[in-house]
Every structure is written in C-alpha cells, then in structure tokens.
Amino acid sequence: MAKKKKVEVEESQVETVVETVVKKEIKNNSPEANWVMKDRMYYLLGNKSPLTYLIRGSNIYYFDEEKGYERELKYTKNQRTPFVDEMKGEQRLEHIIFQNGSLFVPKEKTVLQKLLSLYHPHRDKLFIEHKPAEIAKSQIDWLELEVEALTAARDLDIDLAEAVMRVEIGSKVSEMSSKEIRRDLLLFAKRNPQLFLELVTDENVHLRNIGIKAREQGIIKLSQDQRTFTWASTDRKLMTVPFEEHPYTALAHWFKTDEGMEIYANIEKRLN
C-alpha cells in the first residue's frame, strides 16, 4: 500500500510541473517576454523637432490578446505598472514630454519604457523607438538590393535595357545612344533598385517596348482614340484595346496569344 501511495504522489508532482511549464510558455508569449533592461531613445516621426511635445499618458488603451479585452493605460510616478487594473493605491500622473523631437528614458524607468515601446497606441505612428540593430539590418538589406540591381543592370542585354528605360523616361530613350542608356540604367538601378529588379523580371516590359518601337518605326499604327492597332502598310486591324486599359499594356498581353505571337515574330524580324 505504501508503495502505491508513493506512485500517486509522484504523478501529482508531474501534473504540477506540467501545469507550471504550460503557464510559463503562455507568459513567454507576452510582449514583455524578451524585454531587455537598457537605456532607450525615442523620436517623433516626420522629422518633427518642436521645443516641447506632450504625448498622452492617460485615457489610452491596449488590447491584450491573452486576456481578450482592452486594458486602460496610465503613466504615473508611483506605480510599478502602466496598466490601471494592476495599480494599487494613489495614482500620481506624470507627463511624457519630448524635447526637440526626442525623449531619452534611462533603464531605471522601466514602466515608461514598456509603455512607450510595447503598449502605447501611438507607438510607430506618432513616435518610434531608436533601434540601431534594426536600422543597421534595414540598411544592409537595402545595400544588398542595390548591389543586386547594379549587377543586373551591368549585365543586361541592350534591348531589355532600352525597354526598362522606356518605362522610366518614355520615348526619349529612342534618341539616346547605347552608352547613354547604359549610364542611365545604372543610375536608375542605384536610385530605385526594387523597382528596377521588378521591371527586369517583368516580361511585359520587353513586349511593350517592341510595340512602341514598331509604332515609332512605322510598322504598326495606333488610332487617335488609342483604341485600335493596325498594320501601317495595309491598315489591316490587328487588335482592339480593351476599355480603360493602356494601349501598349494591352498590346503586350495580346502578343502572348496565338494570333499575337505570329504578329510579334513578324514585327521582330522587321525591327532587326
């Protein structure tokens, strides 16, 4: 009997340990799970730097997903929490004041830091926390994107380079030499690497360029109302532009149809 009782106690202890672990996991899902004590700096968004700027420290709310309801927030001098439902006794309000667009909060003021970094409804809307590591990561990502775009621009075929630059500067590209196109292509890739890479991988960009060049060289015509493409030599209708669609975008899509592919091949031969 004594042995059986001992087993029951051990099972009870196991259940208690499991329950404790589950509660700890739930707690680790809270915004404060990975909180680090350190000095923090906050800045107003939009490059604002007024002499003083007061942000709300009371009558604000945070939706607590774990609890399933909104909780009132308040910044006070004498409480150890920003949550009103956790406060005890008298609540002495304290102002939150940015000076010259910034606010330094030492690590000892944990309550204010947590209010600003985790719970304040105007966080990342009116002000942000300065996070050097995140800024560095963002800058690295941008530099890597820039390198990728410049590499692609350097190796790009001249016809596709012309197509990309036509999107950027329009018909002016027809008057440019290949060296000028190369130069402006590299500058474009450096200035806006994300858009450049999107254009390079968009097959419609090349097809649009073929259509525009064909019209400029008198191979096809576009009616004055921008609704109909025809052969320039015979006025035979090629396609009708759908309502409210850009004519060369529509032409690029049409080039990918069975009928359009034959016309596209014919145009390419004439351009070459």
Phi, psi and chi 1 to 4 in degrees:
 res  aa     phi    psi   chi1   chi2   chi3   chi4
   1 MET       -  -41.2  -69.1  -68.0  -67.5      -
   2 ALA   -61.2  -39.6      -      -      -      -
   3 LYS   -64.4  -40.6 -171.4  174.3 -178.2 -179.4
   4 LYS   -63.1  -40.4 -177.0  177.7 -179.8 -178.1
   5 LYS   -63.5  -39.1 -175.6  175.8 -178.6 -179.6
   6 LYS   -62.3  -39.7 -177.1  179.3  179.4 -179.2
   7 VAL   -63.4  -41.4  171.9      -      -      -
   8 GLU   -62.9  -39.6  -71.3  175.4   -8.7      -
   9 VAL   -65.2  -41.6  170.7      -      -      -
  10 GLU   -63.8  -40.4  -71.4  176.8   -8.7      -
  11 GLU   -63.4  -39.4  -72.0  177.4   -8.7      -
  12 SER   -63.6  -40.5  176.3      -      -      -
  13 GLN   -65.4  -39.5  -71.4  174.3  -17.8      -
  14 VAL   -61.4  -43.3  169.4      -      -      -
  15 GLU   -61.4  -40.2  -71.2  176.6   -1.9      -
  16 THR   -64.6  -42.3  -57.4      -      -      -
  17 VAL   -62.8  -45.0  170.4      -      -      -
  18 VAL   -60.4  -44.3  170.7      -      -      -
  19 GLU   -62.4  -40.6 -175.6  178.0   -5.2      -
  20 THR   -64.0  -42.4  -56.7      -      -      -
  21 VAL   -63.0  -43.2  170.6      -      -      -
  22 VAL   -61.4  -44.2  170.5      -      -      -
  23 LYS   -63.4  -38.8  -74.1 -177.5  177.6  178.5
  24 LYS   -65.2  -39.7 -171.7  173.6 -178.5 -179.5
  25 GLU   -63.9  -41.3  -73.3  178.5   -8.5      -
  26 ILE   -62.6  -43.1  -68.3  173.6      -      -
  27 LYS   -63.0  -35.9 -168.9  172.1 -177.8  180.0
  28 ASN   -68.7  -11.6  -75.0  -17.1      -      -
  29 ASN   -84.5   -7.0  -70.9  -30.1      -      -
  30 SER   -73.0  158.9   72.3      -      -      -
  31 PRO   -58.3  -24.4  -24.2   34.4      -      -
  32 GLU   -90.0    2.8  -61.3 -177.3   18.5      -
  33 ALA   -57.1  -40.9      -      -      -      -
  34 ASN  -109.7   28.6  -61.3  -47.1      -      -
  35 TRP   -65.6  136.0 -177.9 -101.4      -      -
  36 VAL  -119.0  130.4  176.5      -      -      -
  37 MET   -78.4  118.2  -75.5 -166.5   64.5      -
  38 LYS  -166.1  164.0   62.0  179.5 -179.0  179.0
  39 ASP   -68.1  145.3  -63.5  -23.3      -      -
  40 ARG  -134.9  147.7  -62.9  172.3 -169.4  -93.1
  41 MET  -120.5  138.6 -179.7   69.1   77.5      -
  42 TYR  -124.5  145.4  -57.8   87.2      -      -
  43 TYR  -130.1  144.3  -67.0   98.1      -      -
  44 LEU   -70.8  142.4  -65.3  174.8      -      -
  45 LEU   -77.5  160.8  -74.2  171.9      -      -
  46 GLY    79.0   22.4      -      -      -      -
  47 ASN    54.8   32.3  -65.5  -40.0      -      -
  48 LYS   -81.1  136.8  -64.2  177.0 -177.8  176.8
  49 SER  -143.4   57.1   54.4      -      -      -
  50 PRO   -66.3  158.2   25.8  -34.1      -      -
  51 LEU   -54.6  -48.4 -170.7   60.7      -      -
  52 THR  -139.8  146.8   59.6      -      -      -
  53 TYR  -145.1  120.6 -168.2   93.6      -      -
  54 LEU   -97.4  124.5 -177.9   69.2      -      -
  55 ILE  -105.7  158.0   70.3  168.0      -      -
  56 ARG   -66.2  133.2  -65.2  178.6   65.4  174.8
  57 GLY  -119.8    7.1      -      -      -      -
  58 SER  -151.3  168.1   61.6      -      -      -
  59 ASN    55.8   38.4  -66.9  -39.7      -      -
  60 ILE  -125.2  158.2   50.2  178.6      -      -
  61 TYR  -136.6  153.6  -63.8   84.7      -      -
  62 TYR  -131.3  129.8  168.8   78.1      -      -
  63 PHE   -82.9  115.5 -179.3   77.2      -      -
  64 ASP   -89.5  106.4 -168.7  -39.8      -      -
  65 GLU   -65.5  -33.0  -66.8 -174.1   -1.6      -
  66 GLU   -68.5  -40.0 -174.8  177.1  -29.5      -
  67 LYS   -86.1  -25.3  -65.3 -178.1 -179.9  -64.9
  68 GLY    86.0   20.7      -      -      -      -
  69 TYR  -155.8  167.4   56.3   82.1      -      -
  70 GLU   -77.6  141.1  -80.4 -168.9  -33.3      -
  71 ARG  -121.3  136.0  -57.3  174.2   68.3 -170.4
  72 GLU   -74.8  140.7 -174.6  177.6   -1.8      -
  73 LEU  -113.7  150.0  -61.2  164.8      -      -
  74 LYS  -158.7  135.3 -172.3 -179.0  -68.1 -175.7
  75 TYR   -98.6  122.4  177.8   51.7      -      -
  76 THR  -129.2  163.0   62.4      -      -      -
  77 LYS   -76.4  -33.7  -74.7 -176.0  178.4 -179.0
  78 ASN  -113.6    8.6   61.8  -35.9      -      -
  79 GLN  -109.4  155.4  -62.5  -71.8  -22.2      -
  80 ARG   -98.9   11.5  -63.4 -177.2  178.4 -179.2
  81 THR  -148.1  150.4  175.1      -      -      -
  82 PRO   -86.6   -6.8   30.7  -33.5      -      -
  83 PHE   -90.2  123.6  -69.4  105.6      -      -
  84 VAL   -61.0  -36.3  172.5      -      -      -
  85 ASP   -72.5   -5.5   57.2   17.1      -      -
  86 GLU  -107.4   -4.6  -66.3  178.2   -8.3      -
  87 MET   -77.0  151.8  -66.5 -179.4  179.5      -
  88 LYS  -130.2  132.9  -61.9  177.6 -178.8  179.0
  89 GLY    76.0 -154.6      -      -      -      -
  90 GLU   -65.6  143.8 -178.0 -175.6    3.4      -
  91 GLN  -117.9  108.7  -58.6  168.3    8.6      -
  92 ARG   -99.0  106.7  -65.3 -159.4  -65.3  -97.6
  93 LEU   -63.8  147.0  -72.1  175.7      -      -
  94 GLU  -130.4  138.9  178.3   82.7  -16.7      -
  95 HIS   -77.0  149.6  -67.8  -52.9      -      -
  96 ILE  -111.6  108.4  -55.0  174.0      -      -
  97 ILE  -121.5  123.4  -56.8  174.0      -      -
  98 PHE   -89.1  136.8  -77.8   69.6      -      -
  99 GLN  -118.5  126.5  -65.2 -177.2  -31.6      -
 100 ASN    54.2   35.4  -63.7  -44.8      -      -
 101 GLY    85.7    3.3      -      -      -      -
 102 SER  -139.6  162.0   64.7      -      -      -
 103 LEU  -144.5  119.1  171.4   62.8      -      -
 104 PHE   -95.6  128.4  172.6   74.8      -      -
 105 VAL  -123.6  113.0 -176.3      -      -      -
 106 PRO   -67.7  160.3   24.5  -32.8      -      -
 107 LYS   -61.9  -22.3   62.0 -176.9  178.4 -178.7
 108 GLU   -68.9  -24.3  -67.1   78.9   11.7      -
 109 LYS   -91.9   65.5  -68.1 -167.6  173.8 -176.5
 110 THR   -63.7  -39.0  -52.7      -      -      -
 111 VAL   -61.8  -45.8  174.3      -      -      -
 112 LEU   -65.8  -41.0  177.8   55.5      -      -
 113 GLN   -59.7  -46.3  -75.2 -168.6   -3.8      -
 114 LYS   -66.9  -36.7  -71.4 -178.5  178.1  179.6
 115 LEU   -61.1  -46.3  174.4   61.9      -      -
 116 LEU   -76.1  -38.2  -65.4  174.6      -      -
 117 SER   -85.6  -26.6  -64.7      -      -      -
 118 LEU  -118.2  -35.8  -56.9  176.3      -      -
 119 TYR  -119.5  -23.5  -56.5  119.0      -      -
 120 HIS   -63.1  131.7 -158.5  -72.4      -      -
 121 PRO   -65.6  -18.3   22.8  -33.6      -      -
 122 HIS   -95.5    6.0  -64.5  156.2      -      -
 123 ARG   -62.7  132.0  173.8  175.9   58.7   96.1
 124 ASP    66.6    8.9  -62.7  -27.6      -      -
 125 LYS  -117.7  -47.4  -62.2  175.8 -177.1  175.8
 126 LEU  -104.1  -33.3 -179.2   60.9      -      -
 127 PHE  -144.7  163.4   64.5   88.7      -      -
 128 ILE  -136.1  156.2   57.3  168.9      -      -
 129 GLU   -87.6  136.3  178.5 -175.3  -11.7      -
 130 HIS   -75.6  118.7  178.5   62.0      -      -
 131 LYS  -126.1   92.5  -61.6  179.1  179.7  179.5
 132 PRO   -55.5  -39.9  -24.6   34.2      -      -
 133 ALA   -64.2  -42.8      -      -      -      -
 134 GLU   -67.7  -37.7  -69.2 -172.6   11.1      -
 135 ILE   -63.5  -43.2  -67.6  172.8      -      -
 136 ALA   -62.1  -42.3      -      -      -      -
 137 LYS   -62.3  -43.5 -177.7 -179.0 -178.7  -56.0
 138 SER   -62.8  -40.1  177.2      -      -      -
 139 GLN   -67.4  -38.7  -70.5  173.7  -24.8      -
 140 ILE   -64.0  -44.5  -70.7  172.0      -      -
 141 ASP   -58.2  -43.1  -69.7  -17.1      -      -
 142 TRP   -66.7  -41.9  178.5  -96.8      -      -
 143 LEU   -65.2  -39.2  -71.7  170.4      -      -
 144 GLU   -66.1  -38.5  -71.5  178.3  -15.1      -
 145 LEU   -64.8  -39.4 -169.7   66.8      -      -
 146 GLU   -64.0  -43.4 -169.5  175.6  -71.1      -
 147 VAL   -62.4  -43.3  169.2      -      -      -
 148 GLU   -61.1  -42.8 -177.2 -176.9   -8.2      -
 149 ALA   -67.5  -42.5      -      -      -      -
 150 LEU   -65.7  -38.2  -73.4  168.9      -      -
 151 THR   -64.0  -44.1  -58.6      -      -      -
 152 ALA   -64.0  -40.2      -      -      -      -
 153 ALA   -64.5  -39.9      -      -      -      -
 154 ARG   -63.3  -37.2 -178.4 -163.9   63.2 -169.3
 155 ASP   -95.2    2.2  -60.3  -24.7      -      -
 156 LEU   -72.7  138.2 -155.3   62.1      -      -
 157 ASP   -60.0  142.3  174.8   82.5      -      -
 158 ILE   -61.5  -34.2 -171.4   61.2      -      -
 159 ASP   -66.2  -42.0  -70.4  -27.2      -      -
 160 LEU   -71.7  -33.5 -173.5   52.1      -      -
 161 ALA   -61.2  -42.8      -      -      -      -
 162 GLU   -63.3  -39.9  179.0 -175.2  -31.5      -
 163 ALA   -63.8  -42.9      -      -      -      -
 164 VAL   -65.1  -44.5  170.8      -      -      -
 165 MET   -69.7  -26.0  -70.7  -48.7  -59.3      -
 166 ARG   -65.8  -36.0 -168.6  179.1  -65.4  -80.3
 167 VAL   -64.4  -37.4  173.9      -      -      -
 168 GLU   -78.2  -44.0  176.2   68.3    2.0      -
 169 ILE  -121.3   -1.4   63.1  176.0      -      -
 170 GLY    81.3 -153.2      -      -      -      -
 171 SER   -67.5  -12.7   58.8      -      -      -
 172 LYS   -57.5  -25.1 -179.6 -177.9  174.8 -176.6
 173 VAL   -63.5  -25.2   72.8      -      -      -
 174 SER   -66.5  -22.1  -60.4      -      -      -
 175 GLU   -94.8   -0.6  -56.8  168.8    5.4      -
 176 MET   -95.4  147.8  -63.3  170.1   64.2      -
 177 SER   -77.8  167.0   67.0      -      -      -
 178 SER   -63.1  -34.3   59.5      -      -      -
 179 LYS   -65.7  -41.5  -68.2  -69.9 -174.7 -177.0
 180 GLU   -65.2  -39.6  -70.5  173.6  -39.6      -
 181 ILE   -63.3  -44.4  -67.9  174.0      -      -
 182 ARG   -59.8  -46.0  -72.6  -72.9 -176.4 -164.2
 183 ARG   -61.2  -50.1  177.2 -157.9   61.9 -159.1
 184 ASP   -67.5  -30.3  -73.7    5.1      -      -
 185 LEU   -64.1  -44.7 -172.2   74.3      -      -
 186 LEU   -64.9  -40.0  -72.0  166.0      -      -
 187 LEU   -64.6  -40.4  -68.0  172.3      -      -
 188 PHE   -64.0  -43.6  175.1   37.8      -      -
 189 ALA   -62.8  -37.2      -      -      -      -
 190 LYS   -73.0  -38.9 -178.2  176.3  177.3   61.4
 191 ARG   -72.6  -40.0 -176.4  173.4   62.0 -106.7
 192 ASN  -141.5   72.9 -162.9  -25.2      -      -
 193 PRO   -61.6  -35.0   21.0  -32.3      -      -
 194 GLN   -66.5  -48.2 -174.9  171.2   -4.7      -
 195 LEU   -64.1  -40.8  176.2   58.8      -      -
 196 PHE   -58.0  -48.7  172.4   81.5      -      -
 197 LEU   -64.9  -34.5  -69.3  171.3      -      -
 198 GLU   -64.4  -42.0  -72.2  175.4    1.0      -
 199 LEU   -67.8  -38.9  -68.5  175.2      -      -
 200 VAL   -62.3  -35.2  166.9      -      -      -
 201 THR   -93.3    2.2   55.3      -      -      -
 202 ASP   -92.8  108.6 -176.0   -5.3      -      -
 203 GLU   -63.6  -24.5   63.5  176.8    4.3      -
 204 ASN   -69.1  -23.6  -72.2  -29.3      -      -
 205 VAL   -61.9  -45.3  169.0      -      -      -
 206 HIS   -67.1  -41.6  176.8   64.6      -      -
 207 LEU   -65.1  -39.9  -63.5  176.4      -      -
 208 ARG   -61.3  -41.2  -81.4  167.0   54.2   97.6
 209 ASN   -64.2  -40.0 -171.9   52.4      -      -
 210 ILE   -61.2  -43.7  -68.5  -64.8      -      -
 211 GLY   -62.5  -43.7      -      -      -      -
 212 ILE   -65.8  -43.7  -66.9  170.2      -      -
 213 LYS   -63.6  -37.3  -72.2  175.4   66.4  176.0
 214 ALA   -64.4  -38.6      -      -      -      -
 215 ARG   -70.1  -42.3 -175.0 -168.4   60.6   79.1
 216 GLU   -63.4  -33.2  -71.5  177.2  -13.4      -
 217 GLN   -91.9    7.9  -65.0 -173.6   26.1      -
 218 GLY    75.8   22.4      -      -      -      -
 219 ILE   -85.0  -40.3  -62.0  172.3      -      -
 220 ILE  -127.5  164.8   61.7  175.2      -      -
 221 LYS  -126.7  150.8  -68.3 -165.5  -58.5 -174.5
 222 LEU  -118.4  127.1  176.3   62.1      -      -
 223 SER   -62.7  159.8   61.3      -      -      -
 224 GLN   -61.3  -31.0  -71.4 -173.2  -12.7      -
 225 ASP   -84.2    5.7   61.7    2.9      -      -
 226 GLN    62.7   27.4  -53.1  -82.7  -67.7      -
 227 ARG  -113.3  -16.3  -65.6  -62.4  -50.5  -80.6
 228 THR  -137.9  131.9  -53.7      -      -      -
 229 PHE  -101.9  137.6  -79.9  100.3      -      -
 230 THR  -137.5  161.6   58.4      -      -      -
 231 TRP   -68.4  133.8  -81.0  118.3      -      -
 232 ALA   -68.3  -33.5      -      -      -      -
 233 SER   -77.2  -31.4   57.4      -      -      -
 234 THR  -121.5   -7.5   63.1      -      -      -
 235 ASP    62.1   16.2  -77.8  -27.8      -      -
 236 ARG   -70.7  132.5 -178.9  169.5   69.7   86.5
 237 LYS   -68.4  133.4  179.4  179.3  173.3 -178.4
 238 LEU   -98.8  -51.0  -64.0  176.4      -      -
 239 MET  -160.5  159.7   66.7  158.5  -65.2      -
 240 THR  -107.6  131.6  -59.8      -      -      -
 241 VAL   -75.5  125.9  178.2      -      -      -
 242 PRO   -59.0  151.8  -24.6   34.7      -      -
 243 PHE   -59.9  135.1 -175.8   64.9      -      -
 244 GLU    65.4   20.8  -68.5 -172.6  -11.4      -
 245 GLU  -113.0  142.8 -171.1  169.0  -10.1      -
 246 HIS   -63.5  133.6 -170.8  -78.4      -      -
 247 PRO   -58.5  -41.5   15.2  -28.6      -      -
 248 TYR   -78.9  -24.9  -68.4  103.2      -      -
 249 THR   -67.9  -42.8  -61.0      -      -      -
 250 ALA   -63.9  -40.4      -      -      -      -
 251 LEU   -64.1  -40.8 -177.2   62.0      -      -
 252 ALA   -60.7  -42.3      -      -      -      -
 253 HIS   -66.1  -38.4  -69.2  151.2      -      -
 254 TRP   -67.5  -34.2 -177.5   73.7      -      -
 255 PHE   -58.4  -21.5  -82.7  152.1      -      -
 256 LYS   -91.2   -1.6  -69.6 -174.8  -78.4 -172.1
 257 THR   -84.6  169.3   65.2      -      -      -
 258 ASP   -59.5  -46.9  -69.5  -19.9      -      -
 259 GLU   -68.2  -41.4 -178.5 -176.4    4.1      -
 260 GLY   -66.7  -32.3      -      -      -      -
 261 MET   -63.0  -36.8  -72.5  175.7   67.3      -
 262 GLU   -66.5  -43.8  -66.0 -178.8    9.9      -
 263 ILE   -64.9  -40.6  -58.3  -60.9      -      -
 264 TYR   -61.0  -44.9  172.9   77.5      -      -
 265 ALA   -62.2  -39.9      -      -      -      -
 266 ASN   -63.8  -45.2 -169.5  -35.7      -      -
 267 ILE   -63.3  -43.8  -69.5  172.9      -      -
 268 GLU   -58.7  -41.9  -92.9 -156.7  -41.9      -
 269 LYS   -61.9  -42.3  -70.6  178.3 -178.5  177.7
 270 ARG   -67.2  -35.1  -60.8 -169.4 -173.7 -160.5
 271 LEU   -70.6  -32.8  -72.4  174.0      -      -
 272 ASN   -83.9      -  -65.2  -28.8      -      -
